[in-house]
Every structure is written in C-alpha cells, then in structure tokens.
C-alpha cells in the first residue's frame, strides 16, 4: 500500500485545502473543483522548497475544474496555472459551461425522483415563466431566483412531494449545475481519473 500513488481531489473550500496540502504532501496529482488559491502562496511555497533543496517534485501536477460564470474563481485558476506552468509543472483545466434544461433531463438524471410527465411539466413551467432563454438555458441564478414558486404555482403534477428544501433537493442541485456558477460536479470524474493515471 505504501508504494501506491496517492491523489487528492477537493471541491470549493475542499479544493483550496487540497491545493494547500499539496505544498506539504507529495501527491502524484491533485484536482481542485470550483476553487483556486492565492498565486502568491503557490509561488512562495515553491520558492521555499527550492531553497530547502532535497530533491523531489516542487508541486504535483494539478487539474482545475471550474465554472464559466464564476469569474472570480476563473481568475484565480488562470493565475494559479500561470505560476505552476512557469515552474514546468503539468497543469490542465476543465471549464464547465451552462447547459440547457430539456423536457427529459430531470427524468433522465433522477428517474425515481422525477416521473416523465413531471419532468416535462417542470420544463414547461420554467419556459412559460421566462426562467429559460431561447436556448433553454436558465436566465436567473437558481440560488437567488424564486423557481420554487414556479413549481408550486404551476401545480406541476406531484409538486407536493418534490423536495424543494435547500441541501435536500435534487432539483436544486441540477439547476445549480445547469447554471454553472459554483457547484460540485461529477461529470468530469472520468476525465480527472484518466488524467491522474497519466501522471503516475
């Protein structure tokens, strides 16, 4: 077990934790989702390792998964990547862009949670209330918009049993992913693991 490669992945504050931890622990590679760290911190940590000597990598290969709408995090990621690339450290990024809500997406994602007729009804309710644009992308941040009122107001079939509470709602999580501002995402996991395997 001691000889097996060790990787790390974290999201949001966990992402920054992994990036910081990588200055102390020799991971084979790391992945930070929807987060970066101070580029000055990275630069200073690498310079300190150089001064100490002792061999070994200055920092592990790093993947950044971030969302297009999150401009602040995207700026952090760009600066972090510049620091690491400047030191010859392998880096890559996946930028997650907004995606459309379709009539079948909710059912396809959570068939036990959203029957087909309910999935279609939610789509039509959002479309009718202007919550979707001409490309079926969300027009408002679901963390701030009153989309729950649309569900109940349109009397979507079975709306009484749809979980709407924050942190307990699959629908809320899906909408956050579709809006692509700041949400943990699993769609990039295979890409991450494939990239990790190339760094071993």
Short mmCIF file of the C-alpha atoms (twelve columns), coordinates in Angstrom:
data_MODEL
# 
_entry.id   MODEL 
# 
loop_
_atom_site.group_PDB 
_atom_site.id 
_atom_site.type_symbol 
_atom_site.label_atom_id 
_atom_site.label_alt_id 
_atom_site.label_comp_id 
_atom_site.label_asym_id 
_atom_site.label_seq_id 
_atom_site.Cartn_x 
_atom_site.Cartn_y 
_atom_site.Cartn_z 
_atom_site.pdbx_PDB_model_num 
ATOM 1   C CA . UNK A 1   0.000   0.000  0.000   1 
ATOM 2   C CA . UNK A 2   2.865   2.388  0.796   1 
ATOM 3   C CA . UNK A 3   4.030   2.191  -2.805  1 
ATOM 4   C CA . UNK A 4   0.662   3.044  -4.358  1 
ATOM 5   C CA . UNK A 5   0.306   6.523  -5.879  1 
ATOM 6   C CA . UNK A 6   -1.783  8.965  -3.814  1 
ATOM 7   C CA . UNK A 7   -4.049  11.535 -5.440  1 
ATOM 8   C CA . UNK A 8   -6.291  14.216 -3.959  1 
ATOM 9   C CA . UNK A 9   -9.466  15.955 -5.067  1 
ATOM 10  C CA . UNK A 10  -11.447 18.634 -3.274  1 
ATOM 11  C CA . UNK A 11  -14.295 20.985 -4.155  1 
ATOM 12  C CA . UNK A 12  -14.910 24.588 -3.122  1 
ATOM 13  C CA . UNK A 13  -13.171 25.104 0.250   1 
ATOM 14  C CA . UNK A 14  -12.032 21.483 -0.064  1 
ATOM 15  C CA . UNK A 15  -10.374 22.445 -3.324  1 
ATOM 16  C CA . UNK A 16  -8.303  25.154 -1.688  1 
ATOM 17  C CA . UNK A 17  -7.462  22.717 1.142   1 
ATOM 18  C CA . UNK A 18  -6.096  20.194 -1.378  1 
ATOM 19  C CA . UNK A 19  -4.049  22.858 -3.169  1 
ATOM 20  C CA . UNK A 20  -2.517  23.965 0.116   1 
ATOM 21  C CA . UNK A 21  -1.981  20.398 1.368   1 
ATOM 22  C CA . UNK A 22  -0.079  19.641 -1.816  1 
ATOM 23  C CA . UNK A 23  2.675   22.031 -0.675  1 
ATOM 24  C CA . UNK A 24  3.320   19.709 2.287   1 
ATOM 25  C CA . UNK A 25  2.469   16.227 0.961   1 
ATOM 26  C CA . UNK A 26  3.842   14.534 -2.159  1 
ATOM 27  C CA . UNK A 27  0.688   13.658 -4.084  1 
ATOM 28  C CA . UNK A 28  1.035   12.168 -7.548  1 
ATOM 29  C CA . UNK A 29  -1.549  14.696 -8.753  1 
ATOM 30  C CA . UNK A 30  -4.349  16.876 -7.396  1 
ATOM 31  C CA . UNK A 31  -7.648  18.222 -8.624  1 
ATOM 32  C CA . UNK A 32  -9.389  21.347 -7.312  1 
ATOM 33  C CA . UNK A 33  -13.009 21.868 -8.237  1 
ATOM 34  C CA . UNK A 34  -14.521 25.380 -8.309  1 
ATOM 35  C CA . UNK A 35  -11.655 26.892 -6.316  1 
ATOM 36  C CA . UNK A 36  -8.148  28.265 -6.553  1 
ATOM 37  C CA . UNK A 37  -5.664  29.665 -4.050  1 
ATOM 38  C CA . UNK A 38  -3.563  32.781 -3.848  1 
ATOM 39  C CA . UNK A 39  -0.953  32.590 -6.632  1 
ATOM 40  C CA . UNK A 40  1.458   34.341 -4.280  1 
ATOM 41  C CA . UNK A 41  1.036   31.481 -1.813  1 
ATOM 42  C CA . UNK A 42  1.825   28.927 -4.517  1 
ATOM 43  C CA . UNK A 43  4.795   30.883 -5.768  1 
ATOM 44  C CA . UNK A 44  6.220   31.418 -2.274  1 
ATOM 45  C CA . UNK A 45  5.733   27.757 -1.319  1 
ATOM 46  C CA . UNK A 46  7.574   26.579 -4.417  1 
ATOM 47  C CA . UNK A 47  10.430  29.031 -3.843  1 
ATOM 48  C CA . UNK A 48  10.771  27.832 -0.254  1 
ATOM 49  C CA . UNK A 49  11.053  24.232 -1.469  1 
ATOM 50  C CA . UNK A 50  13.751  25.288 -3.898  1 
ATOM 51  C CA . UNK A 51  15.701  26.966 -1.120  1 
ATOM 52  C CA . UNK A 52  15.483  23.897 1.112   1 
ATOM 53  C CA . UNK A 53  16.595  21.572 -1.668  1 
ATOM 54  C CA . UNK A 54  16.388  17.865 -1.035  1 
ATOM 55  C CA . UNK A 55  15.097  16.879 -4.449  1 
ATOM 56  C CA . UNK A 56  11.606  15.675 -5.192  1 
ATOM 57  C CA . UNK A 57  8.881   17.483 -7.119  1 
ATOM 58  C CA . UNK A 58  8.196   21.139 -6.305  1 
ATOM 59  C CA . UNK A 59  4.454   20.602 -6.627  1 
ATOM 60  C CA . UNK A 60  2.260   17.816 -8.024  1 
ATOM 61  C CA . UNK A 61  0.528   18.006 -11.404 1 
ATOM 62  C CA . UNK A 62  -2.724  19.915 -10.947 1 
ATOM 63  C CA . UNK A 63  -6.129  19.860 -12.595 1 
ATOM 64  C CA . UNK A 64  -8.590  22.706 -12.126 1 
ATOM 65  C CA . UNK A 65  -12.309 22.172 -12.751 1 
ATOM 66  C CA . UNK A 66  -14.207 25.448 -12.634 1 
ATOM 67  C CA . UNK A 67  -17.369 27.039 -13.955 1 
ATOM 68  C CA . UNK A 68  -17.573 29.674 -16.655 1 
ATOM 69  C CA . UNK A 69  -19.914 32.011 -14.782 1 
ATOM 70  C CA . UNK A 70  -17.679 32.148 -11.707 1 
ATOM 71  C CA . UNK A 71  -15.405 34.926 -12.944 1 
ATOM 72  C CA . UNK A 72  -13.543 35.377 -9.656  1 
ATOM 73  C CA . UNK A 73  -12.591 31.711 -9.351  1 
ATOM 74  C CA . UNK A 74  -11.715 31.591 -13.052 1 
ATOM 75  C CA . UNK A 75  -9.257  34.445 -12.485 1 
ATOM 76  C CA . UNK A 76  -7.689  32.618 -9.531  1 
ATOM 77  C CA . UNK A 77  -7.366  29.467 -11.624 1 
ATOM 78  C CA . UNK A 78  -5.724  31.343 -14.518 1 
ATOM 79  C CA . UNK A 79  -3.154  32.888 -12.171 1 
ATOM 80  C CA . UNK A 80  -2.500  29.585 -10.363 1 
ATOM 81  C CA . UNK A 81  -1.971  27.801 -13.666 1 
ATOM 82  C CA . UNK A 82  0.443   30.505 -14.811 1 
ATOM 83  C CA . UNK A 83  2.532   30.055 -11.643 1 
ATOM 84  C CA . UNK A 84  2.651   26.275 -11.985 1 
ATOM 85  C CA . UNK A 85  3.304   26.292 -15.728 1 
ATOM 86  C CA . UNK A 86  6.147   28.732 -15.119 1 
ATOM 87  C CA . UNK A 87  7.762   26.095 -12.912 1 
ATOM 88  C CA . UNK A 88  7.322   23.359 -15.510 1 
ATOM 89  C CA . UNK A 89  4.592   21.620 -13.513 1 
ATOM 90  C CA . UNK A 90  1.903   19.838 -15.585 1 
ATOM 91  C CA . UNK A 91  -1.455  21.584 -15.324 1 
ATOM 92  C CA . UNK A 92  -4.782  21.296 -17.083 1 
ATOM 93  C CA . UNK A 93  -8.268  22.718 -16.693 1 
ATOM 94  C CA . UNK A 94  -11.848 21.837 -17.457 1 
ATOM 95  C CA . UNK A 95  -14.195 24.773 -17.744 1 
ATOM 96  C CA . UNK A 96  -17.821 23.806 -17.179 1 
ATOM 97  C CA . UNK A 97  -20.266 25.890 -19.210 1 
ATOM 98  C CA . UNK A 98  -24.007 26.451 -18.756 1 
ATOM 99  C CA . UNK A 99  -26.186 23.665 -20.123 1 
ATOM 100 C CA . UNK A 100 -29.845 23.586 -21.177 1 
ATOM 101 C CA . UNK A 101 -32.778 22.161 -19.272 1 
ATOM 102 C CA . UNK A 102 -34.648 19.768 -21.527 1 
ATOM 103 C CA . UNK A 103 -38.049 18.152 -21.121 1 
ATOM 104 C CA . UNK A 104 -36.489 14.809 -20.234 1 
ATOM 105 C CA . UNK A 105 -33.363 15.869 -18.344 1 
ATOM 106 C CA . UNK A 106 -34.790 15.617 -14.825 1 
ATOM 107 C CA . UNK A 107 -36.263 12.186 -15.500 1 
ATOM 108 C CA . UNK A 108 -33.075 11.029 -17.212 1 
ATOM 109 C CA . UNK A 109 -30.993 12.210 -14.249 1 
ATOM 110 C CA . UNK A 110 -33.260 11.009 -11.417 1 
ATOM 111 C CA . UNK A 111 -35.903 8.626  -12.841 1 
ATOM 112 C CA . UNK A 112 -37.156 7.604  -9.394  1 
ATOM 113 C CA . UNK A 113 -37.434 11.214 -8.265  1 
ATOM 114 C CA . UNK A 114 -38.984 12.740 -11.385 1 
ATOM 115 C CA . UNK A 115 -41.510 10.771 -13.478 1 
ATOM 116 C CA . UNK A 116 -41.513 11.626 -17.186 1 
ATOM 117 C CA . UNK A 117 -44.717 13.718 -17.034 1 
ATOM 118 C CA . UNK A 118 -43.362 15.678 -14.067 1 
ATOM 119 C CA . UNK A 119 -40.058 16.322 -15.839 1 
ATOM 120 C CA . UNK A 120 -41.925 17.697 -18.857 1 
ATOM 121 C CA . UNK A 121 -44.235 19.796 -16.675 1 
ATOM 122 C CA . UNK A 122 -41.329 21.409 -14.805 1 
ATOM 123 C CA . UNK A 123 -39.650 22.273 -18.098 1 
ATOM 124 C CA . UNK A 124 -42.862 23.829 -19.460 1 
ATOM 125 C CA . UNK A 125 -43.460 25.773 -16.240 1 
ATOM 126 C CA . UNK A 126 -39.932 27.233 -16.317 1 
ATOM 127 C CA . UNK A 127 -40.241 28.037 -20.015 1 
ATOM 128 C CA . UNK A 128 -43.633 29.669 -19.561 1 
ATOM 129 C CA . UNK A 129 -42.418 31.887 -16.717 1 
ATOM 130 C CA . UNK A 130 -39.332 33.081 -18.588 1 
ATOM 131 C CA . UNK A 131 -36.865 31.119 -16.486 1 
ATOM 132 C CA . UNK A 132 -35.369 29.652 -19.689 1 
ATOM 133 C CA . UNK A 133 -33.997 31.575 -22.657 1 
ATOM 134 C CA . UNK A 134 -34.286 30.705 -26.353 1 
ATOM 135 C CA . UNK A 135 -31.612 28.034 -25.886 1 
ATOM 136 C CA . UNK A 136 -33.305 26.639 -22.756 1 
ATOM 137 C CA . UNK A 137 -30.515 27.953 -20.510 1 
ATOM 138 C CA . UNK A 138 -31.538 29.296 -17.103 1 
ATOM 139 C CA . UNK A 139 -31.979 33.068 -17.131 1 
ATOM 140 C CA . UNK A 140 -31.503 33.507 -13.366 1 
ATOM 141 C CA . UNK A 141 -29.181 32.140 -10.721 1 
ATOM 142 C CA . UNK A 142 -31.211 29.332 -9.070  1 
ATOM 143 C CA . UNK A 143 -29.630 30.178 -5.717  1 
ATOM 144 C CA . UNK A 144 -31.315 33.564 -5.884  1 
ATOM 145 C CA . UNK A 145 -34.365 33.138 -8.113  1 
ATOM 146 C CA . UNK A 146 -37.792 32.075 -6.919  1 
ATOM 147 C CA . UNK A 147 -38.011 28.951 -9.040  1 
ATOM 148 C CA . UNK A 148 -39.724 27.059 -6.226  1 
ATOM 149 C CA . UNK A 149 -42.746 29.337 -6.570  1 
ATOM 150 C CA . UNK A 150 -42.905 28.420 -10.249 1 
ATOM 151 C CA . UNK A 151 -43.122 24.716 -9.347  1 
ATOM 152 C CA . UNK A 152 -45.914 25.196 -6.831  1 
ATOM 153 C CA . UNK A 153 -47.698 27.946 -8.745  1 
ATOM 154 C CA . UNK A 154 -47.917 25.915 -11.935 1 
ATOM 155 C CA . UNK A 155 -49.265 22.988 -9.955  1 
ATOM 156 C CA . UNK A 156 -46.780 20.611 -11.507 1 
ATOM 157 C CA . UNK A 157 -48.069 17.017 -11.164 1 
ATOM 158 C CA . UNK A 158 -46.968 15.679 -7.804  1 
ATOM 159 C CA . UNK A 159 -45.449 19.008 -6.774  1 
ATOM 160 C CA . UNK A 160 -46.436 18.314 -3.169  1 
ATOM 161 C CA . UNK A 161 -43.817 15.552 -2.965  1 
ATOM 162 C CA . UNK A 162 -40.996 17.307 -4.825  1 
ATOM 163 C CA . UNK A 163 -38.139 18.003 -2.427  1 
ATOM 164 C CA . UNK A 164 -37.528 21.753 -2.504  1 
ATOM 165 C CA . UNK A 165 -35.579 22.438 0.690   1 
ATOM 166 C CA . UNK A 166 -32.012 23.644 0.285   1 
ATOM 167 C CA . UNK A 167 -29.425 20.846 0.591   1 
ATOM 168 C CA . UNK A 168 -32.191 18.246 0.260   1 
ATOM 169 C CA . UNK A 169 -33.368 18.991 -3.270  1 
ATOM 170 C CA . UNK A 170 -32.028 17.064 -6.267  1 
ATOM 171 C CA . UNK A 171 -33.775 19.643 -8.443  1 
ATOM 172 C CA . UNK A 172 -31.854 22.486 -6.813  1 
ATOM 173 C CA . UNK A 173 -28.562 20.665 -7.398  1 
ATOM 174 C CA . UNK A 174 -29.382 20.027 -11.053 1 
ATOM 175 C CA . UNK A 175 -30.345 23.664 -11.612 1 
ATOM 176 C CA . UNK A 176 -27.118 24.826 -9.981  1 
ATOM 177 C CA . UNK A 177 -25.149 22.564 -12.309 1 
ATOM 178 C CA . UNK A 178 -27.030 23.789 -15.361 1 
ATOM 179 C CA . UNK A 179 -26.440 27.414 -14.409 1 
ATOM 180 C CA . UNK A 180 -22.730 26.594 -13.928 1 
ATOM 181 C CA . UNK A 181 -21.581 29.121 -11.386 1 
ATOM 182 C CA . UNK A 182 -20.469 27.308 -8.247  1 
ATOM 183 C CA . UNK A 183 -21.443 23.682 -7.816  1 
ATOM 184 C CA . UNK A 184 -19.690 20.351 -7.302  1 
ATOM 185 C CA . UNK A 185 -19.836 18.281 -10.475 1 
ATOM 186 C CA . UNK A 186 -19.325 14.575 -11.109 1 
ATOM 187 C CA . UNK A 187 -19.486 14.696 -14.936 1 
ATOM 188 C CA . UNK A 188 -15.750 15.417 -15.096 1 
ATOM 189 C CA . UNK A 189 -14.715 12.496 -12.857 1 
ATOM 190 C CA . UNK A 190 -13.698 10.138 -15.677 1 
ATOM 191 C CA . UNK A 191 -11.616 12.878 -17.304 1 
ATOM 192 C CA . UNK A 192 -9.971  13.562 -13.949 1 
ATOM 193 C CA . UNK A 193 -9.136  9.907  -13.313 1 
ATOM 194 C CA . UNK A 194 -7.786  9.446  -16.835 1 
ATOM 195 C CA . UNK A 195 -5.573  12.495 -16.407 1 
ATOM 196 C CA . UNK A 196 -4.450  11.293 -12.986 1 
ATOM 197 C CA . UNK A 197 -3.427  7.931  -14.464 1 
ATOM 198 C CA . UNK A 198 -1.153  9.686  -16.964 1 
ATOM 199 C CA . UNK A 199 0.687   11.470 -14.148 1 
ATOM 200 C CA . UNK A 200 1.626   8.299  -12.223 1 
# 
